[in-house]
Amino acid sequence: MENLIPFTPSDLAKITNHRSGEIKFGEKMLTVPKNASATAFLEECEAKYVLFGVAEDIGVRANLGRPGTHSAWESTLRSIANIQHNRFCKGSRILILGQLDVVQEMTKAAELDYHILEDRLQMSKLVERIDKDLTHIICTIVKSGKIPIIIGGGHNNAYGNIKGTALAKGKAINAINFDAHSDFRILEGRHSGNGFSYAYEEGFLKKYFIFGLHESYTSKSVLDLIKKTDQRVKYNTYDSIKISQTKSFEQEMISAMNHVKTDFFGLEIDLDSLPNVASSAMTMSGFSVEELRHFIHYFGKSPNVAYLHICEGAPDLADTKNSHLIGKLIAYLVTDFIKANYTEG
């Protein structure tokens, strides 16, 4: 499997805090054995869920966002490794595959200034390289019969998730996105604001639902574009659910599920939908953590959910004393998904 930095047993041991009388996820989660084929092990191992990291923020920079999303993967792993392995959720259901090798792309991006148009165009080219590698790895995971859980990076990576899953399934898939923004902007070169519109335009995304758009941060051009897509792209707004309360959270989940459940779908979570969570587009107003956890549980139960992607969290942008909390939050979301989705046999 190309451009994969594998996660090793030694890596796992370093981040697991052992304690007498307890069993941590880090003692039970699987990793690809040394010298083994990652592709072959994916197909053979009993773990249903594959943790995979994308430690980049190039797509965010190309979209004029604040860098920092590259730090979510490492923070999340440290938190997940120290969750209790018990009757409610078992670490042995997870294989930590590793992370995408984006060292060259990140090094090149560090030399560029996202305030300069020409530099942003170069960043878009780097995002395209990441798209290609991510698509291949996600396709391989899904073809093996596993469910990828992708952590980190900007929302530009939704494109690779959707395309890779669609190629593995042999047909276009649907997606639901818990997000303050549509990420359905014009095709102006790849960045974190147009992953879904590129996937839609290229035929990999069939139906799309945006859950919780912020009315004040959605442009007229995006709203007009969504309107032109007829019945394939739908949305609701945070304002209608929580401010004017003309819609209910529960009923909107049902409506969204009815839109995407007709086929395999990706579950996309952007942490900038939560207030006071360090992210590339941090907000002061948004859904609660408990509402997001309930949302993931609701959609995680569907037999058609094909992957989970949690992105835009940026521990590097948080207060130093609390930077670990982003990883802890993501760990909650990952285990909520597994608890809802896992069935014996």
N, C-alpha and C positions, 0 to 999 in steps of 0.2 A: 504494500500500500504506500504510494508515493507521498512525500512531504508530510509524513506523520512523525511526530516526536512521541515515541511510546512512553507510557507510564509504567514504571517498574516496581517490583515488590520492595526494593530498597527505597524508592521514592515514597511509597505508601508507609513504610515503617517509620520514616523520618517525621511524618506529620501526624502520626497516631499517638495519642497520649494514653498509655496503658495504666489501668488502675485495678488493683486486686478486687475480685468479686464482680467485675463488670466485663462485658464483651462489647467492644466498639465495632462500628462498621468497618473501620480500617483493618480489623483482624479477619474480616470475612469477605470483603469485596475482592473481586477477581482482577487480575492483570494478565496481559499476554505473556506467557513464559518466554524466557530468554531463548533466542534462536528459533522460536516457533513462528510460523506464518500467521500474521494478524488476521488475514482473511480466513484461513482455515480454522483458526481458534474461534473466531466469531461464530462460525457455523456449528462448531462442535460444543461450545460451552453451554451450560444450563442457564446462565444469567439472561434475563429477558431485556434488561435495560442497559444501554451503552452510554456512559458519560464521556463526552467529548468537548474539548475546549477550543475556543478561538480567541486568542489573547492579542487582539488588535484594536486600534481605534482610528484607522486610516479613513474608513468610510464616514466616521463622525467628523473628522477634520475636513474632509472634502465637502461636507454639508454645513460647514461653518459652526460646528458644535465644539464643546469643550472636550479635549482628550482626557483619557483616564479609564476607558472601558476595557483596556487590555489587562487591568489588574483583577478583574472579577474571577477569573478561572482559578488562580492560585488561592485566593481567599475562600472560595467556595469549597475547594477540595479539603482544605484544613478543617472546615466546619463539618462537612459530610463524614470525614474520616472519624470524627469523634462523637457521632450520633450513637445512641445505644441500640445495639442489635437485640431485638426482643420479639415477642409475639405479634406486635403491631406492625413492624416493618423490619425486614431482614437485609443486612448488607450483602448477603450472598446472591441477591437478585440483581446485583449491579456489577458490570464489567467497566473498569476505568480504562478506556482505550488509549487516551493520551490527548495531545493537542496538535493543531495544525502548525506546521513549521512556517512562521511568517517573519523570521528573523531578518531576511534580506529586505522584505517589503517594509518592515518597521524601520530599519536602518535608513533606507532610502527616503521614507516619509519624514524622518527626523531632519533631513536636510532641506525640506520644502516648507514654504510659508503659506498657510491656507488663506491668508488675506490677499494673496496674489493669484489672479485668475489662471495664469499659465501653470502655476504650481498645483492648483486644485485639479486641473485637467490631468496632470501627471499622477496625482493621487487617485483619480478615477481609473487610470490604467492599472495602478497597483491593486485597486479593488477588484478589477476584472481578473487579475491573476489569482487572487484569493477565491473569487467565485468559482473558477475552474477547479481548483484543488478541493474546495469544500464540497462541490457538487459530486466529485468522484468518491470522496470518503462517505458522504451521507448515502449515496446510491449503494455502496458496498455494504454498509450497515443494514440498510432496509432490505436489501436482497437476501441477507443472511437470516431474515425472519425476526430481527431484533427491533426495538424501538429506541432510536437515538434521543438522548437528552443533551442538547447543545447549550453550553454555558459561555457567556462572555461576548465581547466584541460589540460592534454597533448593529443597528437593525438592517444594515446593508446585507447581512448574512442570511436574512430571510430568503433572498433569491436563491442562494446555493442549497438551502434546506428544501425549498419547494421544488427546484429543478431536479435535485438528486433523488428526492422521494418519487417524483413523477416518472423519472426514467426507470427507477426500480420497479414501480407498479405498472409501467407500460401505458400510462394515461395521465392526463392532467388531474391535479388534486385540488381540494378546497383549502381554505385557511381562515382562521378566526384570529384576530389581533386585538389584545387588550392593551389599548394604547391611547395616549392623549393626542397623537398625530396619526394621519392616514398612511404616511410613507408611500403614497400613491401619486407622487409628483411627476412632473414632465420628464421625458427621457433625454436628459441633458448631459449624460455621462454618469457613471455609477457612483452612488454615495448612499448614505444611510437613510435618505429621504425618498428613495424610489425603488427599493427592492421588490415591492409587490407590483408596481406598475410595469417594471421590466419583465417579471415573471408572467404577468397577465398578457402583455403584448406579444411575448414569445410563445404563448400557448401552453405554459406549464401550470398556470393558475386558472382554474375554472370559475369557482365562486369564492367570494371574499366578503368577510364581515368585519367591520371595524367597531369595536366595543368601547364606548366612552370618549369619543372625540371631544376635545375642548373647543367650543364654538369660537372663542376669541383667538384661537391659534390655528384655524383652518382657513386657508385662502379661498377667495371666490373661484379662482381658476380650478382648484382641486375639487370644490363642490360641484362645479359645472362638469368637470371630467367624470366624476362619479355618477352624475345624473345621466350622462350619455351612455353609461354602461348598462342601462336598462335594469334587468332583474339580477344580473350577475354580481354586482357589487352593492352591498347595503351597509348601513351604519346606524348607530344611535349616538347621542351625545351625553357626556357627563352632566352637562347642565340640565338636560331634560329629566335625568334620573335623580339627581341629588339636589338641584337648586329649585327649579320650577316644580319638580316632582310630578310631571305629567305622564311619566312612564315609571314602571317599577323594575328594580334590579332583577327580580326573579322572573318576571314575564319576559323581559328583554333577553335573558339567558335562553329561555325556551324558544323565542323567535330566532335568535342567532343559531341555536342548535338545529332548528328546522331548516335553516338556510344551508348549513354545511354538512349535515349528517348523511346526505344522500350519497356521499362518496368518502373515500379516505380524505382526512384533513389534517393540517398542521396546526398546532396550538402555539401561538406566538405571544410572548409576554414581554412588554417593555416596561422597565421599572420606573420610567419617568411618568407613569400614570399614578404613582403613589407620592403623597406629599412628604417633603423633607428627606427623601431618599437620595443620596448622592448619585447623580447620573449626568449624562451629557446635556440634558435639558431639564434640569431639576425644577420642580414645581412646588408651590406652597398650598395648592388646592387639588385634591384628587380622592380617589377611592381609598378605603382603608386596607391595611394588610389582611385583615380578616375577610373582607369582601373578595380580595384577590385569591386568597386561599380557598374560599368557597367556590369561586369561579373555576379554579383549576380542578378541584374535586368533581365538580359537575361535568365538565367536559372530558376530564380524564377517565370517567366511567364508560365513555362511548367505545364500542368495539372498533370504530372507524378512525380513532385518533392514531396518527402515524408517527408523530414526533412531538417533542416539547422543546421550545427554544426560549431561554430566558436571557435577555440582553439589556444593554445600555447601563447596567449598574457600574459604578465607578468608585471602588473603595479608595483609590488615590485622591479623590476629591473630597472625601469625608474628613471630619475632625480626626486627627491622628489617634486619639484615645478610643475612638469608636469605629475605626475603619474596618474592624473585623465583623461588624454587624451586617454589612452587605452580604458577606459570605454566609452568615448565619441565616439571614432572611432567605437567600436562594436555597439553602439546604432545607429549610421548612417547605418551600414550594416543590422541590424535587421529591421529597418524601410524601407530600400530600398527593402528588400525581401518581406515584407508585402505589400507594395505599388504595387509591380509587381504581386504578387500572388493573392491578394484578389479580389474576384468577389462577387457582391451582390447576395443574394438568397441562 
